[in-house]
Amino acid sequence: MKLSNGVEWAIHCCISLGQSRAPVPAARLAELHGLPPGYLAKHLQALSQAGILRSTPGPTGGYSFTRPAGDITVLDVVQAVDGPEPAFRCTEIRQRGPLAQPPRDCAKPCAVNRAMQVADRAWRAALRDITIADLSDTIDVDSSGSAMRDVRDWLDGSG
């Protein structure tokens, strides 16, 4: 499975937004992560349309969460950016070629389709069990313990 770069960017931006006490402009998030502002803005708008973020206009505006980071799952972010469609799409290849089966013999999904559906459900369940708050906690555990404080300070302008 291949996800767009926007998924990684959106997840990192959500983790960063969870550290801010005020809305963060898209340009500031782009600067923090070294990303193209226009392209990042598109993904932030997708998160906004999905109800994950809200956009506050004006000189002190920017993006902030609509609910606590502990209530936003990684799956929420993935689906906001890349859509809810399954990764695998069956094209009924067994009905093609010189040994094609007639449609009446293909009423049930084939073994390949069933396996891919099982994998998709497992992948989605795993991402549904991880929240943005969980990731923030893990980042601090995996770093020197100051990564999230450093992000907070930087976003507040004191870092």
VMD Tcl script that draws the C-alpha trace (Angstrom):
set ca {
  {0.00 0.00 0.00}
  {1.26 3.43 -0.83}
  {-0.08 6.54 0.84}
  {0.46 10.04 -0.47}
  {3.12 12.31 1.02}
  {0.24 14.43 2.21}
  {-0.69 11.78 4.78}
  {2.72 11.98 6.45}
  {2.64 15.76 6.32}
  {-0.88 15.97 7.75}
  {-0.09 13.60 10.63}
  {3.05 15.56 11.57}
  {1.12 18.83 11.37}
  {-1.61 17.41 13.60}
  {0.98 16.33 16.15}
  {2.44 19.86 16.06}
  {-0.98 21.52 16.32}
  {-1.60 19.48 19.44}
  {1.26 21.37 21.07}
  {0.00 24.86 20.25}
  {-2.03 27.06 22.55}
  {-3.34 29.17 19.64}
  {-4.28 28.66 15.99}
  {-1.23 28.13 13.76}
  {-1.04 29.62 10.26}
  {-0.45 27.16 7.42}
  {2.73 29.03 6.47}
  {4.12 28.55 9.99}
  {3.40 24.80 9.87}
  {5.01 24.60 6.44}
  {8.09 26.38 7.76}
  {8.31 24.10 10.81}
  {8.30 20.99 8.65}
  {10.16 22.36 5.62}
  {7.19 21.78 3.31}
  {5.81 23.69 0.31}
  {3.18 26.07 1.79}
  {0.69 25.83 -1.08}
  {0.66 22.06 -1.15}
  {0.44 21.79 2.64}
  {-2.46 24.26 2.67}
  {-4.40 21.90 0.41}
  {-4.03 19.09 2.96}
  {-4.90 21.33 5.88}
  {-8.07 22.33 4.02}
  {-8.90 18.62 3.56}
  {-8.50 18.14 7.33}
  {-10.77 21.14 7.84}
  {-13.41 19.77 5.46}
  {-13.27 16.45 7.33}
  {-14.03 18.24 10.60}
  {-10.64 17.55 12.16}
  {-9.35 21.13 12.01}
  {-10.99 24.52 12.03}
  {-9.60 27.52 10.23}
  {-9.68 30.84 12.02}
  {-9.27 33.87 9.72}
  {-7.42 37.05 10.54}
  {-3.99 38.17 11.66}
  {-3.99 35.86 14.69}
  {-5.76 33.07 12.81}
  {-4.67 29.71 11.60}
  {-5.54 26.08 12.16}
  {-6.55 24.36 15.38}
  {-8.32 21.14 16.33}
  {-12.09 20.83 16.48}
  {-11.75 18.24 19.25}
  {-9.02 16.91 21.55}
  {-6.03 15.18 19.93}
  {-6.97 12.05 21.88}
  {-10.22 11.90 19.90}
  {-8.56 12.15 16.47}
  {-7.29 8.88 15.05}
  {-4.59 8.33 12.48}
  {-7.29 6.74 10.31}
  {-9.29 10.00 10.50}
  {-6.29 11.86 9.07}
  {-5.50 9.24 6.42}
  {-9.08 9.25 5.17}
  {-9.29 13.04 5.19}
  {-6.20 13.32 2.98}
  {-6.32 10.20 0.78}
  {-10.02 9.37 0.95}
  {-11.94 6.43 2.41}
  {-11.62 4.07 -0.54}
  {-10.01 0.68 0.08}
  {-6.44 0.24 -1.13}
  {-7.37 -2.80 -3.24}
  {-9.93 -2.64 -6.01}
  {-10.96 -5.94 -7.55}
  {-11.23 -5.77 -11.34}
  {-12.54 -9.32 -11.73}
  {-9.45 -10.49 -13.63}
  {-10.82 -14.02 -13.48}
  {-13.39 -12.96 -16.11}
  {-10.66 -12.07 -18.62}
  {-8.30 -13.87 -20.92}
  {-8.58 -17.20 -22.69}
  {-9.78 -19.04 -19.56}
  {-12.26 -16.35 -18.49}
  {-15.00 -17.50 -16.15}
  {-18.55 -16.40 -16.84}
  {-19.98 -13.77 -14.46}
  {-22.41 -16.31 -12.96}
  {-19.38 -18.28 -11.67}
  {-17.96 -15.15 -10.03}
  {-20.83 -14.31 -7.68}
  {-18.56 -14.55 -4.61}
  {-15.32 -12.61 -4.16}
  {-12.26 -14.65 -5.09}
  {-9.53 -15.66 -2.63}
  {-7.35 -12.70 -3.64}
  {-10.17 -10.22 -3.06}
  {-11.06 -11.81 0.27}
  {-7.45 -11.72 1.46}
  {-7.09 -8.08 0.49}
  {-10.35 -7.16 2.24}
  {-9.14 -8.85 5.42}
  {-5.85 -6.96 5.22}
  {-7.62 -3.64 4.59}
  {-9.90 -4.13 7.59}
  {-6.90 -5.01 9.81}
  {-4.93 -1.99 8.59}
  {-7.86 0.36 9.22}
  {-8.50 -1.13 12.65}
  {-4.85 -0.61 13.61}
  {-4.92 3.04 12.50}
  {-8.26 3.58 14.25}
  {-6.62 2.49 17.52}
  {-3.86 5.14 17.36}
  {-4.66 8.76 18.17}
  {-2.73 11.93 17.48}
  {-2.21 12.21 21.26}
  {-0.73 8.69 21.31}
  {1.76 9.69 18.62}
  {2.72 12.84 20.53}
  {3.42 10.79 23.65}
  {5.48 8.30 21.65}
  {7.56 11.02 20.02}
  {8.65 12.31 23.42}
  {9.46 8.79 24.60}
  {11.48 8.12 21.44}
  {13.39 11.41 21.64}
  {15.31 13.04 24.42}
  {11.95 13.88 25.95}
  {11.96 17.44 24.70}
  {10.65 17.15 21.13}
  {7.11 18.22 21.93}
  {8.29 21.02 24.24}
  {10.60 22.22 21.46}
  {7.67 22.27 19.01}
  {5.51 24.15 21.56}
  {8.26 26.72 22.13}
  {8.86 27.15 18.40}
  {5.17 27.62 17.63}
  {4.86 30.11 20.50}
  {7.79 32.04 19.08}
  {10.05 31.43 22.06}
  {12.12 28.71 20.44}
}
mol new
graphics top color blue
foreach p $ca { graphics top sphere $p radius 0.5 }
foreach p [lrange $ca 0 end-1] q [lrange $ca 1 end] { graphics top cylinder $p $q radius 0.2 }
display resetview
